[in-house]
Amino acid sequence: MAPGPITAATLAAGARNRHAGAWICAGHVLVELPLVVFIAAGLGVFFESKGIRTGIGLVGGVLLLMMGAQLLASLRRSTGDSAASVERHPFWIGVLLSGANPYFVLWWATVGLTLTGQAMEFGILALVLFALAHWLCDFGWLEVLSYIGFRGSSLGRFGEKVISLVCAVLLLGFGGKFVYEATAQLV
């Protein structure tokens, strides 16, 4: 539930799709499920690789910059289309922003690795319950965010543009931060 690119993208996508949060969560789960299995199988050290984290940071940062720029460009359109239109289906937003977010990988390499290990101590059922509880929390939070974005769009064109502008700036900020941190690791 920490604010980040998925938060901004969910608010923006919510302006055009009331249940964008559910779709974004489904994409997020598609990326996260193999990670849980991967970590449970003992392969979590893969995420400790500096090269893997740097690559994810660069790809994720560029992706966020592109999405932020696309959202800003949509604000200039004078058509009746939603200004919050991040031109991807919310499911793919969830997949892309989860898989290309270095903090997502870092979280799973640290906190997620620990929680998965602790759940595994109690058996596979505990791991399944941990994963389901985690995803239900994600689902609830993302649905709340998309509802907020949806309600903002009911404030009229101006309210929708304000939400979209804030989300675009956040996406650009996170993208720049990811690229900067990834390139700093190369030096």
Secondary structure, DSSP 8 states (H G I E B T S, - for coil): ---SHHHHHHHHHHTT-TTHHHHHHHHHHHHHHHHHHHHHTT-GGGGG-HHHHHHHHHHHHHHHHHHHHHHHHHHH--SSS-TT--SS-HHHHHHHHHHT-HHHHHHIIIIIHHHHHHHHHT-HHHHHHHHHHHHHHHHHHHHHHHHHHHHHHTT-HHHHHHHHHHHHHHHHHHHHHHHHHHHHHH-
